[in-house]
Amino acid sequence: MPHRLTTEDPDFESRFAALLTMKREDSPDVDDTVAAIIAYVRKRGDAALIELTAKFDRLELTADTLAFSDDEIDEHVARVPEDERAALELAAARIRAYHERQMPEDAQWTDEAGATLGWRWGPVDAAGLYVPGGLASYPSSVLMNAIPAKVAGVERLVVTAPTPDGKANPLVLLAARIAGVDQVLKIGGAQAIAALAYGTETVAPVDKITGPGNAYVAAAKRRVFGRVGIDMIAGPSEILVIADKDNDPDWIALDLLSQAEHDESAQSILVTTSAPLADAVAQAVEDRLLTLERRAIAAASWREYGAIIVVRDLGEAAALADQIAAEHLELCVAEPHSLAANIRHAGAMFLGKWTPEAIGDYIGGPNHVLPTARSARFSSGLSVMDFLKRTTLAHMSPAALKAIGPGAETLARSESLEAHGLSVRARLDRLNE
């Protein structure tokens, strides 16, 4: 059974705090293993990738077959049914249109001192996109990572798509082609992250690595950060649904299960102003778990980490939502826009009962790579900004330097940085000649 709370309970605060801080991952300490793998790839390059892929994915590769050839991709893509191809193309078009609107503008102006200031935006040269293999092989993740990178102007996009036992997902390869990916590698795990960060004889290094992965991938991303940029360290999926009494309990149950079926460590929470709806949703979840294909995973998630919280009003619901700072937040209420205006922290919001979170996973347009584990309090989902850099611009005319240079010289002296001050003074002296 899920955790059941009500804000009228005298022990609500302590129980709610425990819910927020409960450990949802029990990953082994993999850092030492990951460090060894990264060092091995740096030392032996392609040979390490070939050996580790044979060991972990049971796939024999050579330097020439580390990446899918165009002919291999053609062969796999030809197997994709037309309806699935059309759905991917529709999703790609919507994701591209949404992210094109995120592109920032360059700026430049001249201030009152006569200095010309501004900034310009430019993409990273190359990005590596990690796509999990096996059961968690999601073409939607390819689109969500690759399309913002291409919109930003990234010239070279590399996908690592582990291929256990040589079995590739044709939809992943089609998504890569639709999104404009330049190379798809058959490798995965910490060794793939190492190859993207440091390069090998065959794999050219990249500047930024994005995409989800298991504990080994997450640990590898932590270790290579600084050598390359990374998007985030993602944890188990989560959803918070805020609902009033006027909802279909089965709809809400399915929304909760849409995240519970991801992972036994996923978390689904319902906050509602209606005790009868809370009971009806709890029963609807149990009914759906009888037939759901991934019921073993979903049931474990719901049993261990699921929660139903009854609140006095939507003001309380909004306050709890800010404390939870959920990855996905559904507002299934009569006035979702008004409620949304009172909530500050969420990875993505889905407004109204006709907007299930699953629309955002695939085809809505906004990115589905989102902050988890309450990190929406200080971070955002993936966007074109993750693949752009801002370079500031400054141009001093002689008059501008004469106006503000003495201040720089003074501050340099105060910090005992003599050459700093002298570099300004030399120019000021020339102006005074």
C-alpha positions in Angstrom: 0.0 0.0 0.0 1.2 3.5 -0.7 1.9 6.0 2.1 -1.4 7.8 3.1 -1.2 11.2 4.7 -3.5 14.1 5.5 -2.4 17.6 6.5 -4.9 17.4 9.4 -2.9 14.6 11.0 -0.8 15.9 14.0 2.3 14.0 12.8 1.9 15.2 9.2 5.0 17.4 9.1 7.3 14.6 10.3 5.8 12.0 8.0 5.9 14.4 5.0 9.6 15.2 5.8 10.3 11.5 5.9 8.6 11.0 2.5 10.8 13.7 1.0 14.0 12.3 2.3 13.5 8.6 1.9 16.3 6.9 0.0 14.9 5.7 -3.4 18.1 4.3 -4.8 20.3 1.6 -3.4 23.0 1.6 -5.9 26.3 -0.2 -5.0 29.4 1.9 -4.7 30.5 1.8 -8.3 32.9 4.7 -8.3 36.1 2.6 -8.0 35.0 0.3 -10.8 34.1 3.3 -13.0 37.4 5.0 -12.3 39.2 1.8 -13.4 37.2 1.6 -16.6 37.9 5.2 -17.5 41.6 4.8 -16.9 41.6 1.6 -19.0 39.9 3.3 -21.9 42.3 6.2 -21.7 45.2 3.9 -21.8 44.1 1.3 -24.4 41.5 3.2 -26.5 39.6 1.1 -29.0 41.1 -2.1 -27.6 39.5 -1.4 -24.3 36.1 -0.6 -25.9 36.2 -3.8 -27.8 37.1 -5.9 -24.8 34.6 -4.3 -22.4 31.8 -4.5 -25.0 32.5 -8.2 -25.4 32.5 -8.6 -21.6 29.4 -6.6 -20.7 27.2 -6.7 -23.9 28.4 -10.1 -25.3 29.0 -8.4 -28.6 32.3 -8.9 -30.6 33.4 -5.7 -32.3 36.4 -4.4 -34.2 37.6 -0.9 -34.6 35.8 -0.8 -38.0 32.5 -2.0 -36.5 32.3 0.2 -33.3 29.9 2.4 -35.2 26.8 1.4 -37.2 27.5 1.7 -40.9 25.0 3.6 -43.1 24.0 0.2 -44.6 23.3 -1.2 -41.2 21.2 1.7 -40.2 19.3 1.5 -43.6 18.6 -2.2 -42.9 17.2 -1.5 -39.4 15.3 1.6 -40.3 13.5 -0.3 -43.1 11.9 -2.5 -40.5 10.1 0.3 -38.7 6.3 0.2 -39.3 4.9 3.2 -41.1 2.7 4.3 -38.2 5.7 4.4 -35.8 7.8 6.3 -38.4 5.0 8.9 -38.8 4.7 9.2 -35.0 8.5 9.8 -34.6 8.5 12.4 -37.4 5.6 14.2 -35.8 7.3 14.2 -32.5 10.5 15.4 -34.0 8.8 18.3 -35.8 7.0 19.4 -32.6 10.2 19.1 -30.5 12.2 21.1 -33.1 9.6 23.9 -33.3 9.5 24.2 -29.5 13.2 24.4 -29.1 13.7 26.8 -32.0 11.8 29.3 -29.9 14.4 28.9 -27.1 17.3 30.3 -29.1 18.6 33.5 -27.4 19.7 36.6 -29.3 23.1 38.3 -29.4 23.2 41.8 -27.9 25.5 44.8 -28.1 25.2 48.4 -26.9 27.3 51.5 -26.0 27.0 52.7 -22.5 27.3 56.3 -21.1 31.1 56.0 -20.8 31.4 55.2 -24.4 32.3 51.5 -23.9 30.7 49.0 -26.3 29.5 45.9 -24.5 27.5 42.8 -25.2 27.5 39.1 -25.7 27.1 36.5 -28.4 26.0 32.9 -28.3 27.6 30.0 -30.0 27.2 26.2 -29.9 29.7 23.7 -28.6 31.5 22.0 -31.5 30.5 18.4 -30.6 28.1 16.6 -28.3 27.8 13.0 -27.2 24.3 11.6 -26.4 24.0 8.5 -24.3 21.0 6.3 -25.1 20.4 3.3 -22.7 20.2 -0.1 -24.4 18.2 -3.2 -23.7 14.8 -2.8 -22.1 15.3 0.9 -21.5 16.0 1.7 -25.1 14.0 4.8 -25.9 13.9 6.5 -29.3 12.1 9.5 -27.6 15.3 10.2 -25.6 17.3 10.4 -28.9 14.9 13.1 -30.2 14.9 15.0 -26.9 18.7 15.1 -26.7 19.7 15.4 -30.4 17.2 17.9 -31.7 18.0 20.7 -29.2 21.7 20.2 -30.0 21.1 20.5 -33.7 18.8 23.5 -33.2 21.7 25.1 -31.2 24.0 24.5 -34.1 26.2 21.7 -32.8 28.2 20.5 -35.8 28.9 16.9 -34.7 26.5 14.7 -32.8 27.5 11.2 -31.6 25.1 8.7 -30.0 26.3 5.8 -27.9 23.6 3.1 -28.1 24.7 -0.1 -26.4 23.7 -3.2 -28.4 23.5 -6.2 -26.1 23.9 -9.5 -27.9 24.0 -7.4 -31.2 20.3 -6.5 -30.9 19.6 -3.0 -31.9 16.4 -1.0 -31.6 15.4 0.1 -35.2 13.4 3.0 -33.7 16.4 4.4 -31.9 18.4 4.3 -35.2 15.5 6.0 -37.1 15.2 8.7 -34.4 19.0 9.3 -34.7 18.6 9.7 -38.5 15.6 12.0 -38.2 17.4 14.1 -35.6 20.5 14.5 -37.7 22.9 12.4 -35.6 26.3 12.0 -37.4 27.5 8.7 -35.8 25.9 6.0 -33.7 28.3 3.8 -31.7 27.4 0.3 -30.5 29.0 0.8 -27.1 27.6 1.7 -23.7 28.4 1.9 -20.0 31.1 3.8 -18.3 33.4 2.9 -21.2 31.2 4.9 -23.6 31.3 7.9 -21.4 35.1 7.7 -21.2 35.4 7.4 -25.0 33.2 10.4 -25.5 35.2 12.5 -23.0 38.7 11.5 -23.9 38.5 10.0 -27.3 40.1 6.8 -28.8 41.6 6.0 -32.1 38.1 5.7 -33.6 36.0 7.9 -31.4 36.7 11.6 -31.5 36.1 13.4 -28.1 33.2 15.7 -27.6 32.6 18.9 -25.6 29.3 17.9 -23.9 27.7 14.7 -22.8 23.9 14.4 -22.2 21.5 11.5 -21.7 20.4 9.1 -19.0 22.0 5.9 -17.9 22.5 3.4 -15.0 24.6 3.9 -11.9 27.8 3.3 -13.8 27.0 5.8 -16.5 26.0 8.4 -13.8 29.2 7.8 -11.9 31.2 8.1 -15.1 29.5 11.4 -16.0 30.5 12.8 -12.6 34.1 11.7 -13.1 34.5 13.3 -16.5 32.8 16.5 -15.7 35.3 19.3 -16.1 36.9 17.6 -19.0 33.6 17.9 -20.7 30.2 19.4 -19.8 27.3 17.2 -18.7 23.6 17.8 -18.5 22.7 16.5 -15.1 22.9 13.4 -12.9 19.3 12.0 -13.2 17.7 9.9 -10.6 14.5 7.7 -10.7 11.5 9.2 -12.4 8.8 10.9 -10.4 5.4 12.5 -10.8 3.2 14.6 -8.6 -0.5 14.9 -9.5 -2.6 17.6 -7.8 -6.3 16.9 -8.3 -9.6 18.3 -7.2 -12.8 16.2 -6.8 -13.9 16.5 -10.4 -11.6 13.9 -11.9 -11.9 10.4 -13.3 -10.1 8.2 -10.7 -8.9 5.8 -13.4 -7.3 8.6 -15.4 -5.4 9.7 -12.3 -4.4 6.1 -11.5 -3.0 5.7 -15.0 -1.0 8.9 -14.7 0.5 7.8 -11.5 1.4 4.4 -12.9 2.9 5.9 -16.0 5.9 6.8 -13.9 5.7 3.8 -11.5 6.2 1.4 -14.4 9.6 3.1 -15.3 11.5 1.8 -12.3 10.9 0.2 -8.9 12.6 3.3 -7.4 10.2 5.7 -9.2 7.9 7.8 -7.1 4.2 8.7 -7.8 2.4 11.1 -5.5 -1.2 12.2 -5.5 -2.2 15.4 -3.6 -5.9 16.0 -3.5 -8.5 18.1 -1.8 -11.0 15.2 -2.0 -10.8 12.3 0.4 -13.3 10.3 -1.7 -11.2 10.8 -4.8 -8.1 9.7 -2.8 -9.9 6.4 -2.0 -11.2 5.9 -5.5 -7.7 6.5 -7.0 -6.1 4.0 -4.6 -8.6 1.4 -5.7 -8.2 2.3 -9.4 -4.4 1.8 -9.1 -5.0 -1.7 -7.6 -7.4 -2.6 -10.3 -5.0 -1.5 -13.1 -2.1 -3.3 -11.5 -3.9 -6.6 -12.1 -3.5 -6.2 -15.9 -0.5 -3.9 -16.5 2.3 -5.5 -18.4 4.9 -4.0 -16.2 2.9 -4.6 -13.0 5.7 -6.1 -11.0 7.8 -3.0 -11.4 4.9 -0.6 -11.0 3.5 -2.4 -8.0 6.9 -2.3 -6.2 7.3 1.4 -6.9 3.7 2.2 -5.8 4.0 0.0 -2.7 7.4 1.4 -1.5 7.4 5.0 -2.6 3.9 6.0 -3.7 1.9 8.4 -1.6 -1.6 9.9 -1.4 -1.9 13.1 0.5 -5.3 14.8 1.3 -5.1 18.6 1.8 -7.5 21.2 3.1 -7.3 23.3 -0.1 -5.3 24.0 -3.2 -3.2 26.6 -1.3 -1.8 23.8 0.8 -1.3 21.7 -2.3 0.8 24.4 -3.9 2.9 24.7 -0.8 3.6 21.0 -0.8 4.3 21.0 -4.5 7.1 23.6 -3.9 8.6 21.4 -1.2 8.4 18.3 -3.4 9.8 20.1 -6.5 8.7 17.2 -8.7 10.2 16.2 -12.0 6.7 16.1 -13.5 3.7 18.0 -12.1 0.2 17.5 -13.3 -2.5 20.0 -12.3 -5.8 18.2 -12.7 -7.9 21.1 -11.3 -10.6 23.4 -12.6 -8.2 26.4 -12.9 -4.8 24.9 -13.6 -3.2 28.2 -14.9 -4.1 30.0 -11.6 -2.7 27.2 -9.5 0.4 27.0 -11.7 1.0 30.7 -11.0 1.4 29.9 -7.3 3.9 27.1 -7.8 7.6 27.9 -8.2 9.4 24.6 -8.3 8.8 21.8 -10.9 10.7 20.3 -13.8 7.7 20.4 -16.1 4.0 21.3 -15.6 1.1 19.7 -17.3 -2.0 21.9 -17.1 -5.5 20.4 -16.9 -6.9 16.9 -16.9 -6.6 16.6 -20.6 -2.8 16.9 -20.5 -1.3 13.6 -19.2 2.4 13.6 -18.5 2.9 11.0 -21.2 2.2 13.7 -23.8 5.3 15.4 -22.6 7.4 12.2 -22.8 6.8 11.9 -26.5 5.1 14.5 -28.6 4.2 17.7 -26.7 7.3 19.6 -27.6 9.0 20.6 -24.3 11.9 18.4 -23.3 11.4 15.3 -21.2 15.0 15.3 -19.8 14.1 16.9 -16.5 15.6 17.5 -13.0 14.8 14.8 -10.4 15.2 14.3 -6.7 14.0 17.9 -5.8 16.7 19.4 -8.0 14.0 21.4 -9.8 14.5 23.9 -6.9 17.7 25.0 -8.6 17.9 23.5 -12.1 16.0 23.2 -15.3 15.2 20.6 -18.0 17.4 20.1 -21.0 17.2 22.8 -23.7 19.1 24.5 -26.5 20.9 26.4 -23.7 22.7 23.2 -22.7 24.5 23.2 -26.1 25.3 26.9 -26.2 28.0 29.1 -24.7 27.8 32.8 -24.1 30.9 34.9 -24.9 30.9 38.4 -23.5 32.2 41.3 -25.6 33.8 44.6 -24.5 35.4 47.3 -26.6 37.0 50.4 -25.0 37.4 53.5 -27.0 40.1 55.9 -25.8 37.5 58.1 -24.2 35.9 55.1 -22.5 39.2 53.9 -21.1 39.9 57.4 -19.8 36.6 57.5 -18.1 36.6 54.1 -16.3 40.3 53.0 -16.5 41.3 54.8 -13.2 38.7 52.8 -11.3 40.2 49.5 -12.6 43.7 50.7 -11.7 42.6 51.5 -8.2 40.9 48.1 -7.7 44.0 46.3 -9.0 46.2 48.1 -6.5 43.8 47.2 -3.7 44.2 43.6 -4.6 48.0 43.9 -4.9 48.0 42.9 -8.6 50.6 45.3 -9.9 50.7 44.2 -13.5 46.9 44.5 -13.8 47.0 48.1 -12.8 50.1 48.9 -14.9 48.4 47.4 -18.0 45.7 50.1 -17.6 48.1 52.9 -16.5 50.3 52.4 -19.5 47.4 53.2 -21.8 46.2 56.1 -19.7 49.7 57.6 -19.8 49.7 57.3 -23.6 46.4 59.2 -23.7 47.8 61.9 -21.5 50.9 62.5 -23.6 
